[in-house]
């Protein structure tokens, strides 16, 4: 049963135009430029310390340090908001709109974005504060306010952050969940929206600690099941993987992307969709991730920064790549389908009940993203209007879950791209202005890491000496 779709052709055109100019002429250059600057200033940390960062992400605990949730819970909360619908439906819309070449630009954004995400987290922990409830508060609005003293820009980020949480972090997710479930179960999306609204409200009532626990449970489950299903398909179609990778690279620089059946798709279009969907997937530069990073229990900013950096690697370079390759190797293109239904068809065409795997993944991906973004919007609301507006925001946020099931996909994505773009602008300005602080904090952290490494070597040497002495 289909949802009663709310649609306006004029609104669609206005939003699409706004999104086009933001991502084609402004943000693409700012994102890549600021990311490259930060990569240079932190001396390529995302390349040199990726292995150590992944080890930290899944093994380290800092329960005695300042913060509200563990580093792993902060990672899962951030991943809950990043490995979401953007990693499934977002990849499909990028390929349909910009050709397979859009995936190449998603990779580029991810590689550079790891430096951006690292910088965001360093600043978030460096400038975080405690509110009157004893909770940690941090993110772009605080490092803009406390680091640059530009209160107007901090307020602008918070305002756009609220709208972005309601649209990109909420409406897109509930729309995609309802779209997938209604096609699969024939249940009216309105009832799906009602159930989502109620369950979201129950989780949000208990705050960040409950959000962290829910995300710690859902993220490994949803990511593992989806990745296993995707890898299984790629093994079955293993002979086509190299061809698909070649097409992704060639179409990224081709004037016309013809293999997907969409003619006249230029390199600029692939670049536009790749950057827009890339940031929607990994949120590097968007400014949302550092809000979760600021709540983490950590001894130094750099340690949490490395952990935050891994969210980009996992969401885009792993999950998004699997989605893109599955769509390509299964031969479902060209297709009248778009978004989540296209990915469901790709999975269904190869493995039994593949569409069920995607539907379940969408439910868990989308729901955890809703929960993660509710926290981001809440913190932006707290900064802008004070703690008294937290509960009214939670109520409004839950109502937008229901609204998402009623909107057309043609409205949803341009609206989300526009809100994400407006949110990204103040954050990128701040990252550029505070790049010197990032460089100093990063250098101090790298020095600390070297000291710890040398200290561990001395301890190992002493232990080995005593063991040898004991055998003499």
C-alpha positions in Angstrom: 0.0 0.0 0.0 1.5 3.3 -1.0 1.8 6.4 1.1 -0.3 9.5 0.5 2.5 11.5 -1.1 3.0 15.2 -0.5 4.5 16.7 -3.6 5.0 20.1 -5.1 6.6 20.6 -8.5 7.6 24.2 -7.7 9.2 23.2 -4.4 11.1 20.4 -6.1 12.5 22.8 -8.7 13.5 25.4 -6.1 15.2 22.8 -3.8 16.9 21.1 -6.7 18.3 24.5 -7.9 19.5 25.4 -4.4 21.1 22.0 -4.0 22.8 22.2 -7.4 24.4 25.6 -6.8 25.5 24.7 -3.3 27.2 21.5 -4.3 28.4 22.3 -7.8 29.8 25.8 -7.2 30.5 26.3 -3.5 30.8 23.2 -1.3 32.7 20.9 -3.6 35.6 23.3 -3.7 35.4 24.2 0.0 35.2 20.5 1.1 38.1 19.4 -1.1 40.1 22.6 -0.3 39.7 22.5 3.5 40.2 18.7 3.5 43.5 19.0 1.5 44.7 21.9 3.8 44.0 19.8 6.9 45.6 16.7 5.4 48.8 18.8 4.8 48.7 20.4 8.3 48.2 17.1 10.2 50.8 15.5 7.9 48.5 12.8 6.5 47.5 11.3 9.7 44.6 9.4 8.0 47.2 7.4 6.0 49.9 6.9 8.6 47.6 6.0 11.6 44.6 4.3 10.0 45.6 0.9 11.3 46.1 2.2 14.8 42.9 4.1 14.6 40.9 1.0 13.7 42.6 -0.8 16.6 41.6 2.0 19.0 38.1 2.1 17.7 37.3 -1.5 18.7 39.6 -2.2 21.7 40.4 0.9 23.8 38.3 1.9 26.8 38.7 5.2 28.8 36.0 4.7 31.4 37.9 6.8 34.0 38.3 9.8 31.7 35.9 12.8 31.4 32.8 12.2 29.2 29.3 10.8 29.2 29.7 7.6 27.1 32.5 5.2 26.3 34.6 5.7 23.2 33.0 2.7 21.6 29.5 4.0 22.3 30.5 7.4 20.8 31.9 5.5 17.7 28.6 3.5 17.4 26.5 6.7 17.9 28.5 8.4 15.1 28.3 5.3 12.9 24.6 5.0 13.6 24.2 8.4 12.0 26.7 7.8 9.1 26.2 4.1 8.1 22.6 4.8 7.3 20.2 5.3 4.4 23.0 7.3 2.7 25.0 4.1 2.5 22.2 2.2 0.7 19.5 4.5 -0.9 22.0 7.4 -1.1 24.4 5.4 -3.2 21.6 4.3 -5.5 20.4 7.8 -6.1 24.0 8.9 -6.7 24.4 6.3 -9.5 21.0 7.0 -11.0 21.6 10.8 -10.9 25.3 11.0 -11.6 26.3 7.6 -13.2 28.8 5.1 -11.7 31.5 7.9 -11.8 29.8 9.5 -8.8 31.1 6.6 -6.7 34.7 7.6 -7.5 34.1 11.1 -6.2 32.5 9.6 -3.0 35.8 7.8 -2.5 37.8 11.0 -3.0 35.6 12.8 -0.5 36.1 9.9 2.0 39.9 9.9 1.7 40.1 13.6 2.2 37.2 13.6 4.6 39.1 11.4 7.1 41.4 14.4 7.8 38.4 16.6 8.1 36.7 14.2 10.6 39.9 14.0 12.6 40.1 17.8 12.8 36.4 18.1 13.8 36.8 15.6 16.7 40.0 17.3 18.0 38.3 20.6 18.2 35.1 19.1 19.6 36.9 17.6 22.6 39.3 20.5 22.9 36.5 23.1 23.3 33.7 21.0 24.9 32.0 22.1 28.2 29.5 20.6 30.7 26.0 21.9 30.9 23.9 22.3 34.1 22.7 18.7 33.8 26.3 17.5 33.9 26.3 16.4 30.3 29.1 17.1 27.9 28.4 19.6 25.1 30.6 20.1 22.1 30.7 20.3 18.3 31.1 23.1 15.8 28.9 25.6 17.6 31.2 25.4 20.7 34.5 25.5 18.9 33.2 28.4 16.8 32.0 30.2 19.9 34.9 29.4 22.2 37.7 29.1 19.6 36.8 32.0 17.3 34.5 34.1 19.4 32.1 34.2 16.4 28.8 33.8 18.1 26.8 34.7 15.0 28.4 31.9 13.0 27.9 29.4 15.9 24.2 30.3 16.0 23.9 29.9 12.2 25.4 26.4 12.4 23.1 25.4 15.2 20.0 26.7 13.3 21.0 24.8 10.1 21.9 21.8 12.3 18.4 21.7 13.7 16.8 21.7 10.2 19.3 19.2 8.9 18.5 16.8 11.8 14.8 17.1 11.0 15.3 16.5 7.3 18.5 14.6 6.5 18.7 12.8 9.8 15.0 12.1 10.1 12.7 12.5 7.1 15.0 10.7 4.7 15.4 7.8 7.1 11.7 7.4 7.9 10.8 7.8 4.2 13.2 5.0 3.1 12.1 2.7 5.9 8.5 3.2 5.0 9.3 2.8 1.3 11.0 -0.5 1.8 8.6 -2.0 4.3 5.4 -1.0 2.4 6.8 -2.6 -0.8 7.7 -5.7 1.1 4.8 -6.1 3.6 2.1 -4.0 1.9 1.5 -2.2 5.2 0.5 1.4 4.9 3.5 3.7 5.4 1.3 5.8 7.7 1.1 3.0 10.3 4.8 2.3 9.8 5.4 6.0 10.6 3.3 5.8 13.7 5.3 2.8 15.1 8.6 4.5 14.3 7.4 7.7 16.0 6.4 5.9 19.2 9.6 3.8 19.4 11.8 6.8 18.7 10.1 8.8 21.5 10.7 5.9 23.9 14.5 5.9 23.2 14.9 9.6 23.2 13.3 10.1 26.6 16.3 8.7 28.4 19.0 10.8 26.7 22.5 10.1 25.4 23.3 7.1 27.6 20.3 5.2 26.3 21.1 6.3 22.7 24.6 5.1 23.1 23.4 1.7 24.4 20.9 1.3 21.6 23.4 2.2 18.9 26.0 -0.2 20.4 23.4 -3.0 20.0 22.1 -2.1 16.5 25.1 -0.9 14.6 27.2 -4.1 14.7 24.1 -6.2 13.9 22.9 -4.2 11.0 26.4 -3.6 9.5 27.4 -7.2 9.8 24.3 -8.6 8.2 24.3 -6.1 5.3 28.0 -6.6 4.6 27.8 -10.4 4.6 24.9 -10.3 2.1 26.7 -7.8 -0.1 30.0 -9.7 -0.1 28.1 -13.0 -0.9 26.7 -11.3 -4.0 30.2 -10.0 -5.0 31.7 -13.5 -4.6 28.9 -14.9 -6.9 29.6 -12.2 -9.5 33.4 -12.1 -8.9 34.3 -12.0 -12.5 32.5 -8.6 -13.0 34.1 -6.7 -10.1 37.1 -5.5 -12.0 34.9 -4.3 -14.9 32.7 -2.4 -12.5 35.7 -0.8 -10.8 37.0 0.2 -14.2 33.7 1.8 -15.1 33.6 3.7 -11.9 36.9 5.3 -12.6 36.4 5.9 -16.3 32.9 7.4 -15.9 34.2 9.8 -13.2 36.2 11.6 -15.9 33.9 11.0 -18.9 31.8 13.7 -20.5 29.0 11.2 -21.1 28.3 8.3 -18.8 26.5 5.9 -21.1 26.8 2.5 -19.4 24.0 3.2 -17.0 21.6 4.3 -19.8 21.6 7.9 -18.8 23.0 10.1 -21.6 24.5 13.6 -21.2 25.8 13.0 -17.7 28.9 15.1 -17.4 31.8 14.8 -15.1 30.4 17.8 -13.2 27.2 15.9 -12.6 29.1 12.9 -11.3 31.2 15.2 -9.1 28.1 16.9 -7.8 26.3 13.8 -6.9 29.4 12.1 -5.6 30.3 14.9 -3.2 26.7 15.5 -2.0 26.0 11.8 -1.4 29.5 11.3 0.0 29.1 13.8 2.7 25.5 12.5 3.3 27.1 9.1 3.8 30.2 9.9 6.0 29.3 13.4 7.2 32.9 14.6 7.1 32.8 18.3 7.1 29.1 18.4 7.9 29.7 19.1 11.6 27.4 16.4 13.0 30.0 13.8 14.0 32.0 16.0 16.4 28.9 16.5 18.5 29.0 12.7 19.3 32.8 12.8 19.7 32.5 15.5 22.3 30.5 13.2 24.6 33.1 10.4 24.5 35.3 9.5 27.5 38.8 10.2 26.4 42.1 11.3 27.9 43.3 13.5 25.0 41.5 15.0 22.0 43.8 13.3 19.4 42.8 9.8 20.6 39.1 10.4 20.0 39.9 12.1 16.8 41.5 8.9 15.4 38.5 6.9 16.4 36.1 9.4 14.8 38.2 9.2 11.6 37.4 5.5 11.2 33.7 6.3 10.7 34.5 7.7 7.3 36.5 4.7 6.3 33.8 2.2 7.5 30.8 4.1 6.1 32.0 5.1 2.6 35.0 3.0 1.7 33.5 -0.2 3.0 29.6 -0.1 3.1 29.0 2.4 0.2 31.5 0.5 -2.0 29.8 -2.8 -1.4 26.4 -1.2 -2.3 27.7 0.4 -5.5 29.4 -2.8 -6.7 26.3 -4.9 -6.0 24.2 -2.5 -8.1 26.8 -2.7 -10.9 27.6 -6.4 -11.0 24.0 -7.6 -10.8 23.1 -5.9 -14.0 19.9 -4.1 -12.7 20.9 -0.9 -14.6 19.3 0.8 -16.4 16.2 0.7 -14.2 13.1 2.8 -13.5 13.8 2.2 -9.8 15.7 4.5 -7.6 16.8 4.7 -4.0 16.2 1.8 -1.7 14.0 -0.2 -4.1 16.9 -0.3 -6.6 19.2 -1.8 -4.0 16.5 -4.3 -3.0 16.1 -5.4 -6.6 19.9 -5.9 -7.0 20.1 -8.1 -3.9 16.9 -10.0 -4.8 18.2 -10.8 -8.3 21.1 -12.8 -6.9 20.4 -14.3 -3.5 17.1 -15.7 -2.2 15.3 -13.2 -0.1 18.0 -10.6 -0.9 15.3 -7.9 -0.7 14.6 -9.0 2.8 18.2 -8.5 3.8 18.1 -5.0 2.4 14.7 -4.2 4.0 16.0 -5.4 7.4 19.2 -3.4 6.9 17.2 -0.3 6.0 15.1 -0.6 9.1 18.1 -0.9 11.4 20.3 1.5 9.4 17.5 4.1 9.2 16.3 3.8 12.8 19.8 4.0 14.3 20.4 7.1 12.1 17.2 8.7 13.4 18.4 8.1 16.9 21.9 9.5 16.3 20.6 12.6 14.6 18.1 13.2 17.3 21.0 13.7 19.7 22.8 16.1 17.2 19.6 18.2 16.8 19.1 18.2 20.5 22.5 19.6 21.2 22.1 22.3 18.5 18.7 23.2 20.1 20.3 23.4 23.6 23.0 25.7 22.4 20.6 28.0 20.6 17.6 28.1 22.9 18.8 26.6 26.2 18.0 23.3 28.1 14.4 24.2 28.5 13.8 23.5 24.8 15.2 20.0 24.7 11.9 18.2 25.4 9.9 20.3 22.9 12.6 19.5 20.3 12.3 15.8 21.0 8.5 16.0 20.4 8.9 17.9 17.2 11.6 15.5 16.0 9.2 12.5 16.6 6.4 14.2 14.6 8.9 14.7 11.7 9.4 10.9 11.7 5.7 10.5 10.7 6.0 13.4 8.2 8.8 11.6 6.4 6.5 8.7 5.4 4.2 11.1 3.5 6.7 13.0 1.4 7.8 12.3 -2.2 11.4 11.2 -2.7 11.8 14.0 -5.3 11.4 16.5 -2.5 13.2 14.6 0.2 16.7 14.3 -1.3 17.1 17.9 -2.6 15.7 19.2 0.7 18.3 17.2 2.6 21.1 18.2 0.3 20.2 21.9 0.8 20.0 21.6 4.6 23.2 19.7 4.8 24.9 22.2 2.6 23.8 25.2 4.7 25.0 23.3 7.8 28.4 22.5 6.3 29.3 26.1 5.3 29.8 27.5 8.9 31.7 24.3 9.9 34.1 24.5 7.0 34.8 28.2 7.7 35.6 27.3 11.3 37.8 24.4 10.3 39.8 26.6 8.0 40.2 29.4 10.6 41.1 26.9 13.4 43.4 24.7 11.3 46.4 26.0 13.3 44.9 24.8 16.6 44.2 21.4 14.9 47.9 21.2 13.8 49.2 22.0 17.3 46.9 19.6 19.0 47.7 16.9 16.5 51.5 17.4 16.8 51.2 17.2 20.6 49.2 14.0 20.3 51.7 12.4 17.9 54.5 13.2 20.3 52.5 11.6 23.1 52.0 8.5 20.9 55.8 8.2 20.2 56.5 8.6 23.9 54.0 5.8 24.8 55.5 3.6 22.1 59.0 4.1 23.5 57.8 3.6 27.0 56.1 0.3 26.0 59.3 -0.8 24.3 61.3 -0.2 27.5 58.8 -2.1 29.6 58.9 -5.0 27.2 62.7 -5.0 27.3 62.7 -5.0 31.1 60.2 -7.8 31.3 62.2 -9.9 28.7 65.4 -9.2 30.7 63.8 -10.5 33.9 62.4 -13.5 32.2 65.8 -14.4 30.8 67.5 -13.7 34.1 65.0 -16.1 35.8 66.0 -18.9 33.5 69.8 -18.5 34.1 
